[in-house]
């Protein structure tokens, strides 16, 4: 395992995160759009709408990130995080960066008074699924997830 340092992102990190977000989006079959990725991430950070954690390698280059959105669970009547994005650059995979990001996300959630974190991933993303399960995440077998596009 290579040395990986995790730190919270600030609005000044938008240019650093943008290529990672663009690569993440391409992983999920979206067209490349570096400018759009940068604008999106900058807006989240400037508006303080999400918590973004950056994984930095030994040379302090950004090699991954995760993004947490604060929300609530009405059933538990408590605040939670949705871990919506988790991405590690291909060259940095198998270095512990993904594991470190998930552990840092858990610590951040605990520190911010969240009672739970939720995430979704592609059915085919078995590598990530194994990592999640190794860290105590459980597959939801009770609820079915749906989505509906409401604009073009």
Long-range contacts (C-beta under 8 A, 24 or more apart in sequence): 1-95, 1-96, 2-57, 2-58, 2-92, 2-95, 2-96, 2-97, 3-57, 3-58, 4-55, 4-56, 4-57, 4-63, 4-92, 4-95, 4-96, 4-97, 4-100, 5-55, 5-56, 5-57, 5-60, 6-53, 6-54, 6-55, 6-56, 6-100, 6-101, 6-104, 7-53, 7-54, 7-56, 8-51, 8-52, 8-53, 8-54, 8-108, 9-45, 9-52, 9-53, 9-54, 9-65, 10-45, 11-42, 11-45, 11-46, 13-45, 13-52, 13-54, 13-62, 14-38, 14-41, 14-42, 14-45, 16-54, 16-62, 17-41, 17-52, 17-54, 17-62, 17-65, 20-62, 20-64, 20-65, 20-87, 20-89, 21-65, 21-85, 21-87, 23-87, 23-89, 24-85, 24-87, 27-87, 28-122, 50-84, 51-81, 51-108, 51-112, 53-101, 53-104, 53-105, 53-108, 55-88, 55-92, 55-97, 55-100, 55-101, 57-92, 57-95, 57-97, 63-88, 63-89, 63-91, 63-92, 63-95, 63-97, 64-88, 64-89, 64-92, 64-97, 64-98, 64-101, 65-101, 66-101, 66-102, 66-104, 66-105, 68-105, 68-108, 68-109, 68-117, 70-112, 70-114, 73-115, 73-116, 76-115, 76-116, 78-114, 78-115, 78-116, 79-112, 79-113, 79-114, 79-115, 80-109, 80-114, 80-115, 80-116, 80-117, 80-118, 81-105, 81-108, 81-109, 81-112, 81-114, 81-116, 81-117, 81-118, 82-117, 82-118, 82-119, 83-117, 83-118, 83-119, 84-119, 86-119, 86-128, 98-128, 98-131, 99-131, 99-135, 102-131, 102-132, 102-135, 103-135, 106-135, 120-145
